[in-house]
Amino acid sequence: MTTPQTLFAKLWSAHEIMQRGDGTSLLWVDRHLVHEGSHHAFANLQSRGMKVNAPNLTFGVVDHYAPTRTGDVAPDIRRMIDTLGYNAKKNDIRLFDLCDPGQGIVHVIGPEQGLTLPGLLINCGDSHTSTHGAFGALAFGVGATEVAHILATQTIWQRRPRTMCIKVNGTLGPAVTAKDLALYWIAKLGADGARGHAIEYAGTAIEGLSMEGRLTLCNLSIEGGARLGLIAPDQVTFEYVKGRNFAPTGTDWDAALTDWQALHSDESAAFDREVTIDACEIAPTVTWGTSPEDALPITGHVPDPATLFGAKREHARLALEYMGLDAGMPIDTVKVDQIFIGSCTNGRIEDLRLAAKVLSGRKACIPGLVSPGSAAVKKQAEAEGLAQIFVGAGLEWADAGCSMCVGMNGDLVAAGKRCASSTNRNFKGRQGRGARTHLMSPAMVAAAAVTGHLTDVRPLLEGRL
């Protein structure tokens, strides 16, 4: 009789080549995604006279520094993009460059191109690599030294994380999205609530999510401290993958499908930790502070540090000071200066469709930028008339890239300005020095654009869903 296994355990053992005496495992890497920030690792290889071990399993993407607006590109940004191009060409790596129709944010184009498949081990020098776990893949971000090791050997040394199951039962309410679910559990458990764990999401609310929603949820796993997040592949997954550029075809598809259907946790498999959430508890959610865990329902009030204890009290005091908020104020009275829709968290076509439902026939009363997650998403949004809705509402429609999520390409929020943002991090200065970021779903961002303050999107979507 075999011991029931979690999905994570099955994936780990399938990729484990050997184990050291200290328990650290050497794992085979199926896909290695690199972007502009990988230049240190390429330089490391070059200094040792080495080339990339498996260029056919390595893919380059221009995303963090990708300019999203026409005009001159700053020399330091151009240098980063050109350096990736040089390293890709020298090592025979497929590069999704600026003018490539497949260009976009690495965590958007991986699934979009069919590079992300169930059962794979996927690494990238970016913490939000956890996104790809939505397909039942073992996907996690790595540091520069590890990037160099993967480039040289197509393997990585890793200590096995503990396992955690977050089961979400029931159905999410109207206009409540995967972003709200993610912010909800991070606020509930804390930014280090899943530290050292591999999360498997399960339950009827998870099964009811689209692939886009699952990608958003797994993307934000890292913000709750997890090493990675994953969801067992099902029919929703298989239908999304089929026909993608790099997906298997013919008999290879049939064989892959048979393998993928076995990728799930056994019925009585044990996790190191289990958390259960009722989906009906979740409302549209926004952040008030400087950590994704500083989140509350849009119907809530900014917390009073005096009611908190220990480190939480000091964190809240400093966060309110930075964000320019008063304790106890209703969160939906907070005025914003601008909005941003995009990023690897919420720059997919489904995100743009929902935001456009809010904005259709309405005008934004504050400025804002919409940057699709990929060139393909941009093309599709324009074909569906979504871009015209954004422009008609008074928002700026830009090219694909990481854009104002992190501002490396020059898309920034000015110091002291407040931004309603569909991105993943609200750390101090994340969108620019002194910028104040409130995280929320793209629909909630669109609602803020219409009213000029943080707003419950549900009334604005009545009759439109």
C-alpha atoms as one frame of an Amber mdcrd trajectory, in Angstrom:
protein
   0.000   0.000   0.000   1.494   3.349  -1.056   1.387   6.450   1.116  -1.025
   9.108  -0.204   0.920  12.035  -1.683   0.256  15.704  -2.214   0.566  17.159
  -5.702   3.652  19.030  -4.525   5.315  15.801  -3.350   4.653  14.129  -6.696
   6.151  17.038  -8.619   9.159  17.282  -6.316  10.039  13.589  -6.568   9.591
  13.669 -10.352  12.311  16.345 -10.628  14.692  15.233  -7.866  18.026  14.010
  -9.241  19.796  13.490  -5.937  19.761  14.601  -2.308  22.683  15.847  -0.201
  23.342  14.775   3.347  21.863  18.039   4.626  18.557  17.245   2.916  18.945
  19.712   0.040  17.816  18.341  -3.322  19.199  18.795  -6.816  16.236  19.328
  -9.145  15.936  19.214 -12.921  14.621  22.470 -14.434  12.248  22.111 -17.393
  11.899  25.796 -18.271  14.206  28.669 -17.392  12.859  32.148 -18.110  15.318
  35.043 -18.100  14.861  38.784 -18.460  16.923  41.966 -18.298  17.897  41.388
 -14.659  19.741  38.179 -15.597  22.822  40.013 -16.869  24.848  39.218 -13.726
  24.309  35.495 -14.284  25.324  35.675 -17.941  28.425  37.650 -16.944  29.227
  34.922 -14.399  29.087  32.274 -17.123  31.181  34.340 -19.494  33.851  34.907
 -16.852  34.150  31.126 -16.493  34.237  30.494 -20.242  30.883  28.683 -20.188
  27.772  28.826 -22.366  24.144  28.057 -21.537  23.729  24.310 -20.967  20.246
  23.905 -22.491  19.392  26.909 -24.701  16.318  25.078 -26.029  14.864  25.122
 -22.495  15.799  28.753 -21.826  13.672  31.699 -22.980  14.481  35.404 -22.803
  11.851  38.092 -22.293  12.075  41.900 -22.339   9.595  43.084 -19.726  10.839
  45.092 -16.709  12.567  47.736 -18.824  10.223  47.590 -21.817   9.172  51.130
 -22.806   5.388  51.401 -23.036   5.171  54.822 -24.656   6.599  56.253 -27.848
   9.569  58.564 -27.629  13.223  58.425 -26.691  14.407  55.581 -24.459  16.826
  56.556 -21.683  20.363  55.219 -22.303  20.435  53.154 -19.089  17.146  51.447
 -20.024  18.305  50.827 -23.594  21.539  49.310 -22.273  19.643  46.769 -20.147
  17.485  45.691 -23.090  20.445  45.477 -25.459  22.448  43.438 -22.940  19.712
  40.798 -22.784  19.614  40.752 -26.584  23.384  40.261 -26.740  23.333  37.413
 -24.204  20.397  35.699 -25.909  22.034  35.834 -29.327  25.398  34.662 -28.021
  23.815  31.655 -26.312  21.234  30.760 -29.005  18.294  31.549 -26.717  14.829
  32.305 -28.079  14.216  35.954 -27.190  10.820  37.655 -26.993  12.212  41.087
 -27.869  10.383  44.416 -28.034   9.044  44.031 -31.576   8.229  40.331 -31.230
   4.451  39.665 -31.434   4.928  37.353 -28.420   6.563  40.040 -26.243   5.115
  40.866 -22.838   5.585  40.256 -19.143   7.332  36.930 -18.552   4.533  35.610
 -16.301   1.897  36.539 -18.863   3.553  35.223 -22.015   4.726  31.937 -20.462
   1.142  30.659 -20.158   0.054  32.527 -23.277   2.702  30.849 -25.453   2.233
  27.385 -23.962   5.704  27.474 -22.388   3.984  26.931 -19.042   2.596  23.399
 -18.864   1.302  21.160 -16.076   3.955  19.124 -14.291   6.949  21.252 -15.294
   9.536  22.794 -12.988   9.841  26.442 -13.988  12.354  28.969 -12.673  12.918
  32.666 -13.296  14.893  35.348 -11.519  11.662  36.968 -10.354   9.668  36.242
  -7.212   6.333  36.210  -9.039   7.347  33.051 -10.911   4.869  31.446  -8.508
   2.279  32.569 -11.093   2.947  29.515 -13.272   1.856  27.182 -10.477  -1.700
  27.864 -11.620  -1.137  25.079 -14.183  -0.021  22.510 -11.621   3.631  23.377
 -12.263   6.416  23.582  -9.691   7.325  27.242 -10.222   9.355  29.572  -8.033
  11.641  32.575  -8.267  15.403  32.294  -7.845  18.317  34.618  -7.107  21.136
  35.713  -9.415  23.528  32.985  -8.222  20.869  30.344  -8.808  20.127  31.770
 -12.269  23.801  31.270 -13.142  23.707  27.688 -11.806  20.644  26.882 -13.909
  22.171  28.448 -17.009  25.289  26.326 -16.516  23.687  23.010 -15.519  19.873
  23.171 -16.087  19.530  22.125 -12.453  18.992  23.869  -9.116  19.730  23.014
  -5.467  16.699  23.567  -3.243  15.623  22.772   0.282  12.190  21.174   0.237
   9.488  23.519   1.616   6.709  22.419   3.934   3.252  21.931   2.434   0.126
  23.983   3.076  -3.392  23.664   1.711  -5.654  26.722   1.458  -9.132  25.414
   0.758 -11.722  27.977  -0.322 -15.263  26.650  -0.174 -18.381  28.183  -1.700
 -18.640  30.766  -4.471 -17.156  34.244  -4.757 -19.777  36.989  -4.851 -20.529
  39.201  -7.861 -17.569  41.465  -8.733 -15.379  39.662  -6.176 -12.267  38.400
  -7.930  -9.200  36.247  -7.394  -7.325  39.434  -6.444  -9.768  40.027  -3.599
  -9.376  36.408  -2.507  -5.580  36.702  -2.478  -5.554  39.969  -0.507  -8.113
  38.483   1.883  -6.038  35.454   2.838  -2.806  37.444   3.038  -4.498  39.937
   5.401  -5.937  37.042   7.411  -2.683  35.069   7.786  -0.131  37.869   7.433
   2.647  38.626   4.958   4.692  35.793   6.495   1.679  33.555   7.122   2.815
  30.964   4.590   6.558  31.431   5.073   8.535  28.371   4.049   5.533  26.599
   2.561   4.399  25.411  -0.841   0.690  26.269  -1.027  -1.832  24.127  -2.847
  -5.124  25.983  -3.429  -8.215  23.781  -3.445 -11.973  23.887  -2.913 -15.014
  24.731  -4.990 -14.202  28.452  -5.229 -10.796  27.606  -6.718 -12.305  25.102
  -9.140 -14.686  27.853 -10.257 -11.882  30.258 -11.174 -10.818  30.829 -14.776
  -7.159  30.302 -15.683  -6.648  34.075 -15.489  -8.023  34.100 -11.953  -5.859
  31.140 -10.949  -2.775  32.915 -12.334  -3.580  35.997 -10.251  -4.004  33.918
  -7.106  -0.778  31.947  -7.553   1.050  35.147  -8.522   0.311  36.649  -5.104
   1.356  33.532  -3.130   4.776  35.060  -2.637   3.205  38.112  -0.954   1.970
  35.824   1.823   5.478  34.445   2.310   5.007  31.190   0.380   7.798  29.689
  -1.706   5.247  28.860  -4.385   1.541  28.315  -5.042  -0.084  25.688  -7.218
  -3.450  24.374  -8.339  -4.159  20.873  -9.623  -4.752  20.973 -13.397  -8.262
  20.192 -14.598 -10.404  20.604 -17.695 -10.156  24.404 -17.390  -6.366  24.058
 -17.552  -6.337  21.638 -20.465  -8.695  23.768 -22.566  -6.508  26.836 -21.940
  -3.292  25.030 -22.938  -4.531  23.252 -26.061  -3.417  24.943 -29.280  -0.863
  27.263 -27.676   2.343  27.797 -29.682   4.629  25.609 -27.544   1.988  23.128
 -26.321   2.274  19.501 -27.446   0.203  18.373 -30.415  -1.110  15.108 -31.904
  -0.089  11.954 -30.076   2.197  14.013 -27.828  -0.878  15.932 -26.649  -2.740
  12.705 -25.905   0.196  11.330 -23.914   0.653  14.614 -22.049  -3.024  14.776
 -21.184  -2.869  11.302 -19.664   0.072  12.370 -17.509  -1.512  15.686 -16.512
  -4.758  14.060 -15.380  -2.766  12.236 -12.669  -1.454  15.536 -11.253  -3.515
  16.005  -8.125  -3.176  15.359  -4.408  -4.325  11.929  -3.301  -7.579  11.994
  -1.374  -6.112  11.440   2.075  -2.750  13.128   1.484  -1.547  15.041   4.543
  -0.347  18.659   4.497   1.840  20.255   7.146  -0.778  22.973   7.527  -4.379
  23.419   6.339  -6.494  26.597   6.230 -10.163  26.752   5.258 -11.869  29.906
   3.978 -15.526  30.549   3.196 -15.723  32.426  -0.123 -18.851  34.327   0.906
 -16.804  36.154   3.582 -14.816  37.968   0.910 -15.718  41.470  -0.310 -13.874
  43.690  -2.803 -10.640  44.352  -0.944  -8.095  47.191  -0.913  -4.844  47.866
   0.891  -4.403  50.827   3.219  -0.731  50.449   4.209   2.675  49.498   2.895
   2.382  45.708   2.842  -0.100  43.467   0.970  -1.227  42.221   4.395  -2.503
  45.749   5.163  -5.785  44.987   3.418  -9.442  45.324   4.357 -12.881  45.191
   2.713 -13.878  48.357   0.884 -16.660  48.721   3.460 -14.091  48.879   6.278
 -12.222  51.583   8.191  -8.510  52.333   8.380  -7.206  50.636  11.553  -6.181
  52.575  14.633  -2.605  51.671  15.698  -3.640  52.222  19.325  -5.799  49.089
  19.093  -2.872  46.944  17.918  -0.015  45.439  19.873   3.748  44.972  19.555
   5.370  45.275  16.151   1.970  45.568  14.435   1.278  48.843  16.272   4.515
  50.466  15.124   4.111  49.102  11.585   0.591  50.559  11.350   1.713  53.920
  12.728   4.532  54.217  10.208   2.322  52.943   7.362  -0.407  55.514   8.048
   2.212  58.249   8.249   3.687  57.248   4.881   0.271  56.814   3.262  -1.096
  60.082   4.646  -4.180  58.460   6.192  -5.989  58.994   9.488  -6.844  56.140
  11.831 -10.505  55.168  11.724 -11.415  56.889   8.468 -13.715  54.953   6.101
 -11.464  53.477   3.419 -13.924  54.423   0.671 -13.438  58.125   1.444  -9.750
  58.045   0.456  -9.210  60.203  -2.638  -6.732  59.023  -5.275  -4.700  61.024
  -7.797  -4.312  58.446 -10.561  -4.867  54.827 -11.481  -2.860  52.025 -13.087
  -4.144  48.809 -14.658  -1.583  46.210 -15.713   1.263  43.999 -14.353   1.846
  40.240 -14.192  -0.858  40.087 -11.527  -3.705  41.738 -13.404  -2.723  42.634
 -16.974  -4.531  39.801 -18.762  -7.449  40.003 -21.157 -10.004  38.979 -18.519
  -8.748  41.786 -16.262  -9.133  44.337 -19.041 -12.599  43.051 -19.933 -13.870
  43.500 -16.372 -12.328  46.967 -16.009 -13.882  47.956 -19.343 -17.316  46.821
 -18.104 -16.998  49.355 -15.309 -15.723  52.150 -17.559 -18.014  51.626 -20.540
 -20.053  54.783 -21.102 -18.382  56.535 -18.159 -15.575  59.075 -17.794 -12.548
  58.885 -15.506 -12.207  61.971 -13.328  -8.502  61.353 -12.665  -5.661  60.406
 -15.036  -4.592  56.826 -15.497  -2.476  54.385 -17.473  -3.521  50.989 -18.851
  -0.655  48.703 -19.914  -1.654  45.232 -21.180   0.365  42.259 -19.999   1.520
  41.296 -23.467   1.467  42.392 -27.083  -1.062  39.630 -27.762  -3.348  40.903
 -24.984  -3.032  44.402 -26.421  -3.963  43.205 -29.883  -6.939  41.244 -28.569
  -8.138  44.140 -26.385  -8.059  46.454 -29.382  -9.937  43.902 -31.514 -12.623
  43.548 -28.822 -13.036  47.318 -28.471 -11.704  47.413 -24.907  -8.875  49.817
 -25.705 -11.387  52.215 -27.239 -13.384  52.145 -23.988 -10.286  52.997 -21.931
  -9.327  55.843 -24.257 -12.940  57.047 -24.414 -12.978  57.190 -20.620  -9.911
  59.427 -20.716  -7.221  56.902 -19.801  -3.902  56.370 -21.556  -3.539  53.117
 -23.543   0.104  51.973 -23.562   2.254  49.111 -24.839   2.954  45.894 -22.942
   5.454  45.624 -20.102   5.867  45.700 -16.338   5.359  49.465 -16.588   4.121
  51.248 -13.435   4.190  48.111 -11.281   7.836  48.734 -10.490   8.705  51.734
 -12.650  12.011  50.453 -14.052  11.019  51.641 -17.525  10.290  55.180 -16.333
   6.495  54.830 -15.792   6.314  56.238 -12.260   3.935  57.681  -9.679   5.181
  61.052  -8.423   6.189  61.540  -4.784   3.185  62.114  -2.516   0.692  61.043
  -5.184  -1.827  58.285  -4.456  -2.406  55.511  -7.017  -5.170  52.916  -7.210
  -3.236  50.027  -8.720  -3.890  46.483  -9.945  -0.284  45.518  -9.168   1.156
  43.212  -6.515   3.225  45.307  -4.111   2.509  48.473  -2.142   5.915  48.747
  -0.497   7.282  52.241   0.185   8.548  53.658  -3.081   7.533  50.632  -5.139
   5.900  52.746  -7.867   8.319  55.635  -7.384  10.011  57.466  -4.530   7.322
  58.684  -2.111   4.477  57.137  -4.153   1.418  55.884  -2.251  -0.021  52.649
  -3.631  -3.385  51.026  -2.906  -3.658  47.467  -4.278  -6.990  46.194  -5.612
  -8.584  44.351  -8.519  -8.702  45.950 -11.997 -12.471  46.403 -11.578 -11.903
  48.303  -8.332  -9.225  50.403 -10.029 -11.713  51.281 -12.765 -14.274  52.246
 -10.116 -11.725  54.555  -8.480 -11.052  56.132 -11.875 -14.755  56.954 -12.265
 -15.286  58.403  -8.762 -11.819  59.716  -7.868 -11.737  57.837  -4.577 -11.545
  54.222  -3.378 -14.951  52.805  -4.274 -17.006  49.640  -3.930 -17.262  48.450
  -7.525 -20.313  46.278  -6.961 -22.984  48.978  -7.574 -21.105  50.099 -10.704
 -21.256  46.583 -12.135 -24.901  45.891 -11.407 -26.580  44.769 -14.618 -23.207
  44.605 -16.419 -21.988  41.137 -15.402
